[in-house]
C-alpha cells in the first residue's frame, strides 16, 4: 500500500504507512528502506536532515558559504574524479565529515579502497558528526574494509545509529546477505 502511495506521488501518506509498518516489525529492513527511498523521491525531502546541520553550521559561522555551494555540487550526481579532486582541495582547508564522505565514496568508486578507508575513518574521528552523515560514513567504511568481523560491527553500528533511513535499510539488507553466506 505504501508503495502504491509513493507511485501516486502521495509521499506523506506513503511515509505514514512505512512508519506504521516499522512500528509493527522493527526488524524488517524493507519498510525502513522504502521509507528512505520515499524520502529520496519526494522533492527536496532527502536533503532536509543534512541541510539542517549545514544551515546550523552556516548560522554559527563555523563554515563559510563557499562550502555550502561546494556541497550542493558534490551531492548531485555521481561522484567522479573531478569531484574527488574538489573534495581533496576542500579537505585541505576544512575538516568536515561530509567532505570525507564524498571523498571516500569517490575513491571507492575508483576502486581505491585503501585511501577510501583512510578518508572515511578520518571523517568518523571528527567530533559532533551529524547522524545522517555518520551513518553513511559507517556504511561506506563497511563496504571497503577487508576484515569480515569489522564489516559486521560497522553494519551493526550503522543499524543501531538509525541515521539515514536508506543507509540503515541498506545496512540491514547487506548484513542479512552476509549472514546467509
N, C-alpha and C positions, 0 to 999 in steps of 0.2 A: 504494500500500500504506500509506504514512504517513497519507494522508487517511482511509483505512479505519479505522486505529487511532484516529485523532482522533474519528471519528464514534462509535466504540465507547467513547469516553472513556478510552482506554488512552494517556494522554498521554506517559508515559515511553517507551513503545515507538515512538510517533509521532515524538517528538523525536529518538530514536536513528536512526530511518530518515532523517529530514530532515538530520541531521548527516552521515550517511554519503553522502547524495546531494550535499551541499555539497562534501564532500571529493572526490567524483568529478568534479563540474563546478562549480568555484567561480565561474563567470561566469553561471550560471543563476539569475536572480532568484527564480524560482518556489519553489525549495526553501528559500531564505532567508526569503521571505515566509511560506511555510507553517509554517516553524519558529517564526517570530514570532507568527503567528496562533494556533498551538497553545499557545504560552505565554500569549497573551491569554485563551484559552478555559479553560485549566487553572486551577482555583481558586487565586487569590492569586499565581500564579507571575508574572503580568505586573507585579506591584508590587515584586518582590524586588530588582532592581538599584537602582531608585530609592530604596527604603526602606532599603537597606543604607547608602547615602550619608546619608540623612536621620538614621538611627539614630546613625551616627558623629558627625554634627554635634551631635545632642542630647547624646550622652555627653560630648563635648568641651566642652559648654556654650557652643557658638558660636551656637546659635539657641534661642529659648525654645519651650516645649511648645505655646504658642499657635499657632506657625507650623505645627507638626505637625498640629494639629487643622484649621487652615485649609486645608492642602494636601490633607488627606483629603476635605474638602468640595469643593474645587476640582477634584480629579481624578475625581470621579464625575459622569457625565452630561455633557450639552452645556454648553459654556462660554457663558453668556448675559450680558446686560448687568449683572445683579446681581453675577455673579462677576467681571466686568471691573472694576466699582467696588471690589469687595473686594480685587482684586489691586492696584489703584491705591493704596488705603489702606495695604496692607501694604508696598508698594514704598517708601512714604514712610519707613517705619521699618526695613525690612530689604531689603537689596540682594541678593536671591537669584536665580540664573539660572532656577530652576524657576518663580518668580513671574513673571519676564519671559516665560517660555514660555507660561504660561496667559494672561497679559495679551495677548501677541501673537496667540495663537490666537483669543481673544475679539474683538480688534479686527479681525482678518482676517474672522471670521465676520460682523462688522457692516459689511464692505466698507470699512473704514478702513485701507487698505493702507499709506498713508504713516506713520501712527502705529504700525501693526503692525511695519513695517520698523524704525523707531526703537527700539522696545522690544526686539525680537529682537536687534538689533545690540548694544544695551546689555547684554543677557544674555550675549552672547558675549564681551564685554570683561572680564567678571568672571573673576578667576583661579581656578584649581582647580575648573573646571566638571566635574561628573560626566559620563562619556562618553555615557551614555544620554540625559541632558538635552541635552548639546551636540549630539548627532546630530539631535535633534528641533528644536533652535533653528536649526541649519543648514538642515534640510529645509523648515521653515516659512518661513524667510527666503527661500529659493529660490523659494517659491511666491508671494511678494509683490514681489520685485524686478522692475523693468521691463526691465533690461538682460539680453539673452539670454546674453551671454558670462558675466556674473556668475552668472546662474542655473545655467549649466553647471558653472562652477567650484564653486559651493556644493553641487550634487548630487554632483560628483566627491569633494569633501571629506567629505560625508556617507557615501558608499560606502567611502571609504578608512578613515574612522574606525571603521566597523563597530560602532557603539554599540548602539542599539536595533535588534533584528533586523527588526521590522516596518518601521521607518523606513528602514533600509538597503535592504530589499527594495522598498519603495515608491519610493525614490530611483532604484534601478536600472530599475524599470519606467518611471517618468516620463522618465528620461534616454533610454531606448530609444524611447519615443513621440516625444519631442522630436527625436531624431536622424532618425526616419522622416519628419518633416515637411519 
